[in-house]
Amino acid sequence: MHKQPKKPTVKSLLRENWYFPVLIIVCLLGAVVLAVRKEPEEQPAGTGADLGQTAAAAGTAADLAEPVKPAVTAADKARAAIDEHRRKIAENPERDDAPALLNAMGNLYMQKLGDYEQAVQCYERILIEYDDSNQKRTALINLANCYEKLGDRSGARYTYQRMLDTFPEDAQEYKFAQQKLR
């Protein structure tokens, strides 16, 4: 008599092929981690996506065919602000806040865009065109910082000397410049 082979049970299959369930669990965990890490996409207002509706239920085919707008970066925002400040100064260079606008432009160039040459131009313009402005102090400090970032030692030294010539000996700016020149 020939003995019939036993049908494999789920338990015996799992024992022999234990790596398949482990592989499936690892893949599922990886998918969950990726889903959690992914930032939610911004949905344009009025598409219905904010109400939990599917894209197909959101509107007409024309609504669905809208091009995806690229994300606005911090650099884009900085450039837009710089353009706006430049426009305001061009319209009226005598406006009271022109030195503050130039200072803001220099700060945006320096801090947000890392464009130290453009920042230098803004700060120098404050010192040339608006020498009596209350922005002179920050313009000199930021100007020296930009020259240092550019590796322009002579520009930085000249700016520190300007600080010595501008501020009284007991002023922090004077002491700072004096320390830098040592």
N, CA, C and O atoms as a DFTB+ gen file, in Angstrom:
728 C
 N C O
     1  1       0.797      -1.170       0.000
     2  2       0.000       0.000       0.000
     3  2       0.851       1.249       0.000
     4  3       1.852       1.393       0.702
     5  1       0.409       2.060      -0.774
     6  2       1.116       3.309      -0.917
     7  2       0.497       4.348      -0.008
     8  3      -0.718       4.546      -0.027
     9  1       1.320       5.018       0.790
    10  2       0.840       5.994       1.745
    11  2       0.707       7.356       1.067
    12  3       1.621       7.802       0.374
    13  1      -0.419       8.002       1.267
    14  2      -0.671       9.336       0.717
    15  2       0.137      10.377       1.502
    16  3       0.163      10.346       2.732
    17  1       0.785      11.283       0.800
    18  2       1.508      12.338       1.518
    19  2       0.504      13.281       2.199
    20  3      -0.589      13.526       1.689
    21  1       0.904      13.794       3.351
    22  2       0.045      14.721       4.092
    23  2       0.006      16.062       3.382
    24  3       0.991      16.526       2.806
    25  1      -1.166      16.661       3.447
    26  2      -1.291      18.012       2.906
    27  2      -0.604      18.964       3.882
    28  3      -0.756      18.851       5.098
    29  1       0.151      19.900       3.322
    30  2       0.826      20.834       4.223
    31  2      -0.183      21.774       4.886
    32  3      -1.126      22.236       4.242
    33  1       0.015      22.045       6.136
    34  2      -0.843      22.982       6.868
    35  2      -0.207      24.361       6.813
    36  3       0.965      24.510       6.466
    37  1      -0.992      25.351       7.158
    38  2      -0.494      26.730       7.178
    39  2       0.657      26.831       8.158
    40  3       1.656      27.502       7.901
    41  1       0.500      26.156       9.284
    42  2       1.525      26.196      10.309
    43  2       2.842      25.615       9.786
    44  3       3.908      26.185      10.014
    45  1       2.767      24.503       9.099
    46  2       3.985      23.886       8.575
    47  2       4.599      24.734       7.456
    48  3       5.821      24.806       7.326
    49  1       3.744      25.374       6.649
    50  2       4.261      26.253       5.595
    51  2       4.974      27.462       6.187
    52  3       6.028      27.870       5.698
    53  1       4.396      28.034       7.243
    54  2       5.027      29.189       7.880
    55  2       6.346      28.809       8.534
    56  3       7.300      29.588       8.523
    57  1       6.397      27.604       9.106
    58  2       7.620      27.149       9.736
    59  2       8.733      26.980       8.692
    60  3       9.885      27.339       8.937
    61  1       8.380      26.440       7.550
    62  2       9.372      26.193       6.515
    63  2       9.742      27.455       5.730
    64  3      10.871      27.587       5.259
    65  1       8.792      28.375       5.592
    66  2       8.995      29.589       4.787
    67  2       8.782      30.840       5.639
    68  3       8.056      31.747       5.233
    69  1       9.386      30.894       6.777
    70  2       9.193      31.974       7.740
    71  2       9.599      33.346       7.199
    72  3       9.088      34.367       7.659
    73  1      10.481      33.375       6.259
    74  2      10.977      34.647       5.755
    75  2       9.952      35.403       4.916
    76  3      10.051      36.625       4.802
    77  1       8.967      34.720       4.322
    78  2       7.938      35.421       3.536
    79  2       7.089      36.342       4.401
    80  3       6.945      37.512       4.047
    81  1       6.521      35.891       5.506
    82  2       5.747      36.816       6.346
    83  2       6.614      37.957       6.898
    84  3       6.158      39.096       7.001
    85  1       7.862      37.642       7.251
    86  2       8.752      38.686       7.757
    87  2       8.990      39.726       6.666
    88  3       8.956      40.925       6.944
    89  1       9.225      39.297       5.452
    90  2       9.435      40.195       4.329
    91  2       8.206      41.074       4.094
    92  3       8.339      42.271       3.842
    93  1       7.029      40.491       4.173
    94  2       5.787      41.246       3.980
    95  2       5.635      42.290       5.081
    96  3       5.255      43.425       4.796
    97  1       5.921      41.938       6.316
    98  2       5.797      42.880       7.431
    99  2       6.797      44.031       7.271
   100  3       6.450      45.191       7.497
   101  1       8.020      43.716       6.888
   102  2       9.034      44.757       6.684
   103  2       8.604      45.709       5.571
   104  3       8.764      46.923       5.705
   105  1       8.072      45.187       4.493
   106  2       7.608      46.041       3.382
   107  2       6.469      46.943       3.826
   108  3       6.445      48.127       3.489
   109  1       5.534      46.397       4.570
   110  2       4.411      47.203       5.057
   111  2       4.892      48.303       6.001
   112  3       4.424      49.438       5.919
   113  1       5.817      47.974       6.892
   114  2       6.364      48.989       7.797
   115  2       7.090      50.082       7.017
   116  3       6.965      51.263       7.341
   117  1       7.838      49.696       6.003
   118  2       8.519      50.681       5.165
   119  2       7.539      51.608       4.469
   120  3       7.779      52.812       4.381
   121  1       6.439      51.060       3.975
   122  2       5.418      51.876       3.313
   123  2       4.778      52.838       4.306
   124  3       4.504      53.988       3.964
   125  1       4.540      52.381       5.525
   126  2       3.946      53.247       6.544
   127  2       4.907      54.382       6.893
   128  3       4.484      55.533       7.013
   129  1       6.175      54.076       7.055
   130  2       7.167      55.110       7.383
   131  2       7.242      56.142       6.264
   132  3       7.285      57.341       6.538
   133  1       7.260      55.703       5.024
   134  2       7.296      56.651       3.897
   135  2       6.046      57.503       3.847
   136  3       6.123      58.697       3.555
   137  1       4.905      56.917       4.125
   138  2       3.651      57.673       4.103
   139  2       3.632      58.714       5.213
   140  3       3.120      59.817       5.018
   141  1       4.177      58.383       6.358
   142  2       4.191      59.328       7.479
   143  2       5.173      60.459       7.215
   144  3       4.888      61.609       7.548
   145  1       6.316      60.157       6.627
   146  2       7.331      61.176       6.351
   147  2       6.928      62.135       5.258
   148  3       7.333      63.297       5.278
   149  1       6.142      61.676       4.306
   150  2       5.767      62.504       3.165
   151  2       4.891      63.639       3.652
   152  3       3.903      63.421       4.353
   153  1       5.268      64.874       3.267
   154  2       4.484      66.041       3.659
   155  2       3.220      66.083       2.814
   156  3       3.241      65.730       1.635
   157  1       2.119      66.517       3.420
   158  2       0.888      66.614       2.636
   159  2       1.015      67.695       1.571
   160  3       1.598      68.753       1.809
   161  1       0.474      67.422       0.417
   162  2       0.525      68.378      -0.670
   163  2      -0.534      69.445      -0.446
   164  3      -1.631      69.165       0.036
   165  1      -0.180      70.677      -0.807
   166  2      -1.150      71.753      -0.692
   167  2      -2.170      71.612      -1.811
   168  3      -1.820      71.396      -2.971
   169  1      -3.415      71.738      -1.445
   170  2      -4.485      71.681      -2.427
   171  2      -5.022      73.082      -2.648
   172  3      -5.251      73.805      -1.678
   173  1      -5.228      73.484      -3.880
   174  2      -5.818      74.792      -4.130
   175  2      -7.209      74.853      -3.519
   176  3      -7.969      73.885      -3.565
   177  1      -7.525      75.995      -2.952
   178  2      -8.836      76.158      -2.338
   179  2      -9.929      76.022      -3.388
   180  3      -9.780      76.467      -4.526
   181  1     -11.007      75.412      -2.990
   182  2     -12.156      75.303      -3.873
   183  2     -12.159      74.080      -4.753
   184  3     -13.090      73.912      -5.540
   185  1     -11.163      73.210      -4.663
   186  2     -11.166      72.023      -5.510
   187  2     -11.974      70.907      -4.898
   188  3     -12.289      69.920      -5.564
   189  1     -12.311      71.057      -3.636
   190  2     -13.069      70.010      -2.975
   191  2     -12.180      69.038      -2.252
   192  3     -12.667      68.225      -1.467
   193  1     -10.856      69.099      -2.499
   194  2      -9.940      68.173      -1.843
   195  2      -9.912      68.423      -0.344
   196  3      -9.692      67.503       0.443
   197  1     -10.140      69.688       0.049
   198  2     -10.146      69.984       1.466
   199  2     -11.402      69.457       2.150
   200  3     -11.457      69.419       3.379
   201  1     -12.392      69.059       1.399
   202  2     -13.613      68.507       1.967
   203  2     -13.623      66.991       1.903
   204  3     -14.631      66.360       2.218
   205  1     -12.521      66.413       1.502
   206  2     -12.421      64.968       1.438
   207  2     -12.982      64.379       0.159
   208  3     -13.145      63.162       0.064
   209  1     -13.276      65.202      -0.816
   210  2     -13.804      64.687      -2.069
   211  2     -12.660      64.195      -2.935
   212  3     -11.538      64.687      -2.813
   213  1     -12.916      63.259      -3.784
   214  2     -11.888      62.784      -4.700
   215  2     -11.717      63.781      -5.821
   216  3     -12.567      64.646      -6.034
   217  1     -10.608      63.658      -6.541
   218  2     -10.341      64.588      -7.640
   219  2     -11.409      64.480      -8.718
   220  3     -11.763      65.482      -9.340
   221  1     -11.917      63.298      -8.945
   222  2     -12.926      63.116      -9.979
   223  2     -14.231      63.814      -9.600
   224  3     -14.956      64.285     -10.475
   225  1     -14.529      63.882      -8.322
   226  2     -15.768      64.515      -7.882
   227  2     -15.587      66.007      -7.668
   228  3     -16.557      66.712      -7.388
   229  1     -14.360      66.503      -7.796
   230  2     -14.079      67.891      -7.465
   231  2     -14.645      68.866      -8.480
   232  3     -14.984      69.989      -8.105
   233  1     -14.761      68.502      -9.713
   234  2     -15.266      69.453     -10.682
   235  2     -15.179      68.907     -12.082
   236  3     -15.180      67.695     -12.300
   237  1     -15.102      69.818     -13.028
   238  2     -15.090      69.448     -14.433
   239  2     -13.700      69.001     -14.855
   240  3     -12.747      69.069     -14.080
   241  1     -13.603      68.552     -16.075
   242  2     -12.314      68.129     -16.616
   243  2     -11.350      69.307     -16.685
   244  3     -10.139      69.118     -16.567
   245  1     -11.865      70.519     -16.872
   246  2     -11.010      71.703     -16.912
   247  2     -10.365      71.937     -15.552
   248  3      -9.204      72.339     -15.476
   249  1     -11.112      71.687     -14.475
   250  2     -10.546      71.823     -13.131
   251  2      -9.417      70.836     -12.928
   252  3      -8.411      71.157     -12.294
   253  1      -9.577      69.633     -13.463
   254  2      -8.572      68.596     -13.272
   255  2      -7.341      68.828     -14.136
   256  3      -6.268      68.308     -13.830
   257  1      -7.478      69.596     -15.204
   258  2      -6.372      69.815     -16.130
   259  2      -5.512      71.007     -15.736
   260  3      -4.577      71.349     -16.461
   261  1      -5.808      71.660     -14.584
   262  2      -5.007      72.806     -14.161
   263  2      -3.564      72.382     -13.959
   264  3      -3.302      71.329     -13.378
   265  1      -2.629      73.186     -14.429
   266  2      -1.221      72.838     -14.226
   267  2      -0.859      72.940     -12.748
   268  3      -1.417      73.753     -12.011
   269  1       0.069      72.116     -12.338
   270  2       0.532      72.141     -10.961
   271  2       1.462      73.334     -10.805
   272  3       2.402      73.501     -11.582
   273  1       1.200      74.159      -9.809
   274  2       2.031      75.336      -9.579
   275  2       3.248      74.922      -8.767
   276  3       3.119      74.196      -7.782
   277  1       4.429      75.378      -9.172
   278  2       5.630      75.027      -8.409
   279  2       5.589      75.682      -7.030
   280  3       5.012      76.756      -6.861
   281  1       6.193      75.041      -6.067
   282  2       6.231      75.561      -4.713
   283  2       7.074      76.831      -4.680
   284  3       8.097      76.926      -5.357
   285  1       6.639      77.794      -3.896
   286  2       7.369      79.037      -3.737
   287  2       8.404      78.825      -2.637
   288  3       8.059      78.453      -1.515
   289  1       9.660      79.061      -2.959
   290  2      10.741      78.848      -1.999
   291  2      11.010      80.124      -1.213
   292  3      10.514      81.198      -1.553
   293  1      11.793      79.988      -0.174
   294  2      12.191      81.145       0.629
   295  2      12.997      82.119      -0.233
   296  3      12.877      83.334      -0.075
   297  1      13.812      81.590      -1.136
   298  2      14.597      82.448      -2.026
   299  2      13.676      83.236      -2.965
   300  3      13.928      84.408      -3.246
   301  1      12.611      82.590      -3.448
   302  2      11.649      83.288      -4.307
   303  2      10.979      84.425      -3.551
   304  3      10.798      85.520      -4.085
   305  1      10.613      84.154      -2.304
   306  2       9.975      85.189      -1.477
   307  2      10.938      86.340      -1.217
   308  3      10.541      87.505      -1.241
   309  1      12.202      86.015      -0.969
   310  2      13.203      87.052      -0.731
   311  2      13.376      87.923      -1.973
   312  3      13.435      89.148      -1.875
   313  1      13.458      87.284      -3.146
   314  2      13.609      88.057      -4.390
   315  2      12.396      88.953      -4.640
   316  3      12.539      90.089      -5.092
   317  1      11.208      88.438      -4.345
   318  2       9.996      89.241      -4.527
   319  2      10.003      90.450      -3.595
   320  3       9.631      91.551      -4.003
   321  1      10.419      90.252      -2.356
   322  2      10.487      91.364      -1.402
   323  2      11.526      92.387      -1.852
   324  3      11.291      93.592      -1.761
   325  1      12.674      91.911      -2.336
   326  2      13.716      92.810      -2.828
   327  2      13.193      93.636      -3.999
   328  3      13.410      94.847      -4.052
   329  1      12.508      92.991      -4.933
   330  2      11.948      93.710      -6.080
   331  2      10.939      94.769      -5.641
   332  3      10.908      95.871      -6.189
   333  1      10.118      94.428      -4.651
   334  2       9.128      95.380      -4.139
   335  2       9.821      96.574      -3.477
   336  3       9.432      97.719      -3.709
   337  1      10.830      96.319      -2.664
   338  2      11.571      97.406      -2.014
   339  2      12.266      98.286      -3.059
   340  3      12.253      99.513      -2.958
   341  1      12.870      97.641      -4.060
   342  2      13.557      98.386      -5.122
   343  2      12.568      99.281      -5.878
   344  3      12.881     100.423      -6.215
   345  1      11.376      98.748      -6.137
   346  2      10.349      99.529      -6.834
   347  2       9.945     100.753      -6.016
   348  3       9.814     101.849      -6.561
   349  1       9.749     100.572      -4.718
   350  2       9.351     101.683      -3.842
   351  2      10.413     102.775      -3.817
   352  3      10.088     103.962      -3.864
   353  1      11.677     102.379      -3.743
   354  2      12.761     103.365      -3.711
   355  2      12.866     104.082      -5.051
   356  3      13.098     105.290      -5.094
   357  1      12.696     103.343      -6.147
   358  2      12.762     103.954      -7.480
   359  2      11.643     104.972      -7.671
   360  3      11.849     106.006      -8.306
   361  1      10.465     104.690      -7.131
   362  2       9.339     105.626      -7.248
   363  2       9.603     106.911      -6.482
   364  3       9.241     107.995      -6.939
   365  1      10.239     106.794      -5.307
   366  2      10.500     107.968      -4.490
   367  2      11.745     107.751      -3.640
   368  3      11.648     107.253      -2.518
   369  1      12.918     108.120      -4.162
   370  2      14.159     107.926      -3.406
   371  2      14.230     108.770      -2.130
   372  3      15.043     108.490      -1.249
   373  1      13.398     109.782      -2.026
   374  2      13.403     110.676      -0.858
   375  2      12.476     110.195       0.257
   376  3      12.370     110.858       1.289
   377  1      11.817     109.082       0.077
   378  2      10.890     108.591       1.097
   379  2      11.633     108.325       2.399
   380  3      12.807     107.956       2.396
   381  1      10.937     108.516       3.500
   382  2      11.563     108.388       4.814
   383  2      12.109     106.993       5.093
   384  3      13.122     106.848       5.777
   385  1      11.448     105.976       4.572
   386  2      11.871     104.610       4.874
   387  2      12.830     104.029       3.830
   388  3      13.100     102.829       3.853
   389  1      13.344     104.852       2.921
   390  2      14.264     104.351       1.894
   391  2      15.504     103.684       2.510
   392  3      15.891     102.607       2.058
   393  1      16.141     104.291       3.529
   394  2      17.294     103.597       4.122
   395  2      16.907     102.258       4.762
   396  3      17.666     101.293       4.675
   397  1      15.756     102.195       5.391
   398  2      15.303     100.932       6.001
   399  2      15.016      99.890       4.920
   400  3      15.298      98.707       5.106
   401  1      14.458     100.328       3.798
   402  2      14.203      99.403       2.697
   403  2      15.515      98.867       2.118
   404  3      15.626      97.681       1.809
   405  1      16.502      99.748       1.975
   406  2      17.815      99.305       1.491
   407  2      18.465      98.338       2.485
   408  3      19.084      97.350       2.090
   409  1      18.318      98.635       3.762
   410  2      18.865      97.742       4.786
   411  2      18.181      96.377       4.718
   412  3      18.840      95.343       4.818
   413  1      16.864      96.377       4.550
   414  2      16.124      95.115       4.432
   415  2      16.572      94.347       3.187
   416  3      16.715      93.125       3.228
   417  1      16.792      95.063       2.083
   418  2      17.277      94.415       0.865
   419  2      18.641      93.775       1.103
   420  3      18.880      92.634       0.707
   421  1      19.532      94.522       1.756
   422  2      20.856      93.987       2.051
   423  2      20.773      92.746       2.933
   424  3      21.485      91.765       2.720
   425  1      19.895      92.808       3.924
   426  2      19.729      91.653       4.817
   427  2      19.199      90.437       4.059
   428  3      19.646      89.315       4.293
   429  1      18.255      90.658       3.159
   430  2      17.713      89.550       2.368
   431  2      18.794      88.946       1.468
   432  3      18.932      87.726       1.371
   433  1      19.554      89.825       0.816
   434  2      20.645      89.322      -0.023
   435  2      21.641      88.514       0.818
   436  3      22.068      87.428       0.427
   437  1      21.996      89.065       1.971
   438  2      23.023      88.434       2.793
   439  2      22.514      87.148       3.447
   440  3      23.166      86.108       3.355
   441  1      21.355      87.211       4.104
   442  2      20.899      86.098       4.935
   443  2      20.119      85.038       4.172
   444  3      20.282      83.846       4.432
   445  1      19.282      85.449       3.245
   446  2      18.421      84.490       2.547
   447  2      19.026      83.977       1.240
   448  3      18.825      82.822       0.864
   449  1      19.762      84.842       0.558
   450  2      20.284      84.460      -0.756
   451  2      21.792      84.208      -0.756
   452  3      22.315      83.625      -1.706
   453  1      22.494      84.635       0.285
   454  2      23.933      84.443       0.336
   455  2      24.676      85.220      -0.737
   456  3      25.795      84.865      -1.106
   457  1      24.053      86.283      -1.241
   458  2      24.653      87.111      -2.286
   459  2      25.282      88.338      -1.612
   460  3      24.654      89.390      -1.496
   461  1      26.526      88.178      -1.176
   462  2      27.193      89.211      -0.392
   463  2      27.558      90.435      -1.224
   464  3      27.605      91.547      -0.697
   465  1      27.819      90.244      -2.524
   466  2      28.147      91.397      -3.375
   467  2      26.950      92.345      -3.496
   468  3      27.103      93.563      -3.409
   469  1      25.761      91.774      -3.697
   470  2      24.562      92.615      -3.784
   471  2      24.259      93.266      -2.439
   472  3      23.823      94.416      -2.384
   473  1      24.492      92.529      -1.358
   474  2      24.279      93.089      -0.019
   475  2      25.219      94.275       0.202
   476  3      24.810      95.300       0.746
   477  1      26.477      94.133      -0.220
   478  2      27.444      95.230      -0.087
   479  2      26.936      96.469      -0.806
   480  3      27.038      97.576      -0.276
   481  1      26.391      96.300      -2.001
   482  2      25.877      97.447      -2.759
   483  2      24.761      98.161      -2.007
   484  3      24.703      99.390      -1.997
   485  1      23.874      97.390      -1.376
   486  2      22.773      97.994      -0.614
   487  2      23.296      98.774       0.583
   488  3      22.882      99.909       0.819
   489  1      24.208      98.162       1.341
   490  2      24.741      98.830       2.536
   491  2      25.578     100.050       2.172
   492  3      25.510     101.074       2.853
   493  1      26.367      99.951       1.104
   494  2      27.160     101.100       0.650
   495  2      26.240     102.243       0.206
   496  3      26.528     103.416       0.442
   497  1      25.154     101.886      -0.426
   498  2      24.213     102.917      -0.886
   499  2      23.624     103.674       0.300
   500  3      23.420     104.885       0.223
   501  1      23.351     102.967       1.394
   502  2      22.864     103.649       2.604
   503  2      23.911     104.660       3.063
   504  3      23.578     105.806       3.368
   505  1      25.167     104.244       3.113
   506  2      26.240     105.103       3.621
   507  2      26.521     106.282       2.704
   508  3      26.955     107.337       3.166
   509  1      26.279     106.113       1.416
   510  2      26.546     107.190       0.459
   511  2      25.353     108.140       0.341
   512  3      25.513     109.356       0.444
   513  1      24.173     107.593       0.126
   514  2      23.003     108.414      -0.154
   515  2      22.236     108.849       1.091
   516  3      21.535     109.861       1.067
   517  1      22.364     108.096       2.165
   518  2      21.582     108.383       3.374
   519  2      22.509     108.353       4.589
   520  3      22.230     107.672       5.575
   521  1      23.609     109.095       4.511
   522  2      24.657     109.060       5.527
   523  2      24.160     109.448       6.922
   524  3      24.703     108.982       7.923
   525  1      23.146     110.287       6.991
   526  2      22.636     110.718       8.298
   527  2      21.503     109.824       8.814
   528  3      20.849     110.161       9.801
   529  1      21.274     108.715       8.164
   530  2      20.189     107.808       8.534
   531  2      20.508     107.035       9.807
   532  3      21.673     106.816      10.141
   533  1      19.462     106.627      10.510
   534  2      19.653     105.775      11.686
   535  2      19.991     104.339      11.275
   536  3      20.227     103.492      12.137
   537  1      20.018     104.059       9.979
   538  2      20.403     102.745       9.462
   539  2      21.916     102.631       9.270
   540  3      22.422     101.565       8.917
   541  1      22.630     103.723       9.501
   542  2      24.078     103.745       9.268
   543  2      24.799     102.724      10.142
   544  3      25.706     102.040       9.667
   545  1      24.413     102.612      11.405
   546  2      25.062     101.701      12.340
   547  2      24.988     100.259      11.840
   548  3      26.008      99.578      11.736
   549  1      23.779      99.803      11.532
   550  2      23.629      98.409      11.079
   551  2      24.244      98.216       9.698
   552  3      24.752      97.140       9.384
   553  1      24.198      99.261       8.874
   554  2      24.794      99.151       7.539
   555  2      26.298      98.925       7.652
   556  3      26.852      98.097       6.929
   557  1      26.957      99.642       8.539
   558  2      28.406      99.468       8.704
   559  2      28.751      98.077       9.235
   560  3      29.673      97.432       8.737
   561  1      28.022      97.624      10.230
   562  2      28.287      96.301      10.806
   563  2      28.061      95.209       9.773
   564  3      28.893      94.317       9.608
   565  1      26.926      95.282       9.075
   566  2      26.621      94.262       8.060
   567  2      27.572      94.328       6.871
   568  3      27.912      93.308       6.272
   569  1      27.992      95.541       6.543
   570  2      28.943      95.713       5.446
   571  2      30.273      95.026       5.777
   572  3      30.836      94.316       4.944
   573  1      30.760      95.242       6.986
   574  2      32.005      94.588       7.406
   575  2      31.842      93.068       7.381
   576  3      32.745      92.349       6.954
   577  1      30.694      92.588       7.837
   578  2      30.420      91.144       7.830
   579  2      30.430      90.593       6.406
   580  3      30.986      89.524       6.155
   581  1      29.823      91.313       5.486
   582  2      29.806      90.867       4.081
   583  2      31.213      90.814       3.499
   584  3      31.578      89.855       2.819
   585  1      32.004      91.858       3.775
   586  2      33.383      91.856       3.273
   587  2      34.154      90.659       3.835
   588  3      34.941      90.034       3.124
   589  1      33.926      90.344       5.105
   590  2      34.598      89.181       5.689
   591  2      34.142      87.891       5.012
   592  3      34.962      87.019       4.723
   593  1      32.839      87.765       4.756
   594  2      32.320      86.561       4.081
   595  2      32.896      86.433       2.678
   596  3      33.118      85.324       2.190
   597  1      33.134      87.562       2.036
   598  2      33.702      87.552       0.683
   599  2      35.219      87.336       0.695
   600  3      35.827      87.120      -0.353
   601  1      35.819      87.395       1.877
   602  2      37.271      87.261       1.964
   603  2      37.996      88.526       1.572
   604  3      39.189      88.490       1.270
   605  1      37.290      89.651       1.571
   606  2      37.866      90.942       1.203
   607  2      38.360      91.626       2.479
   608  3      37.637      92.403       3.102
   609  1      39.603      91.323       2.855
   610  2      40.154      91.856       4.107
   611  2      40.312      93.368       4.054
   612  3      40.092      94.046       5.058
   613  1      40.689      93.904       2.905
   614  2      40.875      95.358       2.819
   615  2      39.528      96.076       2.930
   616  3      39.440      97.128       3.563
   617  1      38.494      95.523       2.327
   618  2      37.159      96.112       2.459
   619  2      36.670      96.079       3.899
   620  3      36.077      97.042       4.386
   621  1      36.923      94.966       4.573
   622  2      36.516      94.840       5.978
   623  2      37.307      95.828       6.840
   624  3      36.732      96.505       7.692
   625  1      38.628      95.913       6.618
   626  2      39.453      96.840       7.411
   627  2      39.016      98.289       7.181
   628  3      38.933      99.075       8.125
   629  1      38.742      98.632       5.936
   630  2      38.290      99.990       5.628
   631  2      36.966     100.286       6.334
   632  3      36.767     101.388       6.845
   633  1      36.071      99.311       6.362
   634  2      34.779      99.502       7.023
   635  2      34.955      99.639       8.528
   636  3      34.284     100.463       9.151
   637  1      35.843      98.848       9.127
   638  2      36.098      98.987      10.567
   639  2      36.700     100.359      10.878
   640  3      36.399     100.962      11.908
   641  1      37.548     100.838       9.979
   642  2      38.117     102.181      10.177
   643  2      37.020     103.244      10.080
   644  3      37.030     104.222      10.827
   645  1      36.082     103.050       9.163
   646  2      34.951     103.975       9.050
   647  2      34.142     103.985      10.343
   648  3      33.636     105.027      10.760
   649  1      34.025     102.817      10.971
   650  2      33.299     102.740      12.246
   651  2      34.036     103.531      13.331
   652  3      33.410     104.208      14.146
   653  1      35.370     103.438      13.336
   654  2      36.155     104.208      14.307
   655  2      35.981     105.706      14.079
   656  3      35.930     106.486      15.029
   657  1      35.891     106.097      12.812
   658  2      35.732     107.506      12.476
   659  2      34.315     108.017      12.742
   660  3      34.108     109.220      12.902
   661  1      33.359     107.124      12.789
   662  2      31.950     107.513      12.912
   663  2      31.466     107.562      14.352
   664  3      30.737     108.479      14.730
   665  1      31.859     106.600      15.144
   666  2      31.284     106.452      16.485
   667  2      32.228     106.958      17.564
   668  3      33.447     106.927      17.393
   669  1      31.663     107.430      18.687
   670  2      32.516     107.870      19.798
   671  2      33.237     106.678      20.430
   672  3      32.805     105.534      20.295
   673  1      34.344     106.966      21.123
   674  2      35.183     105.912      21.682
   675  2      34.459     105.025      22.688
   676  3      34.854     103.874      22.869
   677  1      33.436     105.507      23.334
   678  2      32.721     104.694      24.327
   679  2      31.573     103.880      23.721
   680  3      30.901     103.136      24.435
   681  1      31.347     104.014      22.427
   682  2      30.278     103.271      21.756
   683  2      30.693     101.820      21.517
   684  3      31.868     101.528      21.297
   685  1      29.723     100.925      21.562
   686  2      29.994      99.503      21.322
   687  2      30.558      99.277      19.924
   688  3      31.438      98.439      19.730
   689  1      30.049     100.026      18.956
   690  2      30.495      99.875      17.583
   691  2      31.984     100.232      17.457
   692  3      32.735      99.582      16.729
   693  1      32.386     101.273      18.178
   694  2      33.792     101.688      18.163
   695  2      34.666     100.584      18.744
   696  3      35.681     100.209      18.156
   697  1      34.268     100.073      19.893
   698  2      35.040      99.014      20.562
   699  2      35.087      97.741      19.717
   700  3      36.112      97.063      19.655
   701  1      33.967      97.429      19.070
   702  2      33.917      96.254      18.187
   703  2      34.902      96.415      17.032
   704  3      35.676      95.506      16.732
   705  1      34.863      97.582      16.389
   706  2      35.762      97.839      15.260
   707  2      37.222      97.827      15.711
   708  3      38.090      97.294      15.020
   709  1      37.477      98.413      16.861
   710  2      38.829      98.452      17.395
   711  2      39.354      97.028      17.639
   712  3      40.503      96.714      17.328
   713  1      38.497      96.190      18.197
   714  2      38.870      94.790      18.448
   715  2      39.152      94.063      17.132
   716  3      40.114      93.301      17.040
   717  1      38.328      94.291      16.124
   718  2      38.504      93.629      14.833
   719  2      39.779      94.067      14.123
   720  3      40.390      93.284      13.396
   721  1      40.175      95.309      14.332
   722  2      41.375      95.814      13.668
   723  2      42.667      95.349      14.323
   724  3      43.738      95.472      13.729
   725  1      42.584      94.817      15.535
   726  2      43.797      94.341      16.225
   727  2      44.363      93.115      15.582
   728  3      45.378      92.590      16.039
